[in-house]
Amino acid sequence: MYLDTSGIIHIDLTKENHRVFYYAWGEGPSRIYRFPQATVADTLVTIKVPDYQYYADFAAREKCPVCLSGKHIIPILYGYPSRKMFRKSHAGKISLGGCMVHQYSPRFYCKKDDFRF
């Protein structure tokens, strides 16, 4: 994988161990791209960054897009935290998201993969 001078990301899909691609975009959500075995090496893949809509199905099912499990998922709570929220956070029952909330703020956190979506 490399980024050319025009800002286009190139991914070599001919190598089998290069079929999973992780992309991070600033403070917005990151994305996992999984390319199946049948992907043709010369296929053009368009990547929209940041791609918030990608995580909507995972959030609705409360499943992590990395490990594809809901076992380690906890909610992310926003706003000024109370003492009770701090206790729950230290106990690993919630994740504190901070005071700034926007339309695309992540709703869940996977403790296993350290991933917000």
LINLINZI-V685671 format. One line per field, one symbol per residue. phi: phi as a letter, one per 20 degrees, with the letter a starting at -180 (. if undefined). Layout:
phi = ???
This chain:
phi = .bdefeneedceefegfdedcdcdcleffebddddfgfffgefededecfdffgegffffelcffeemcdfdecfdddoffeffffffffenebdeeneeccgdffdcceffdlcdb
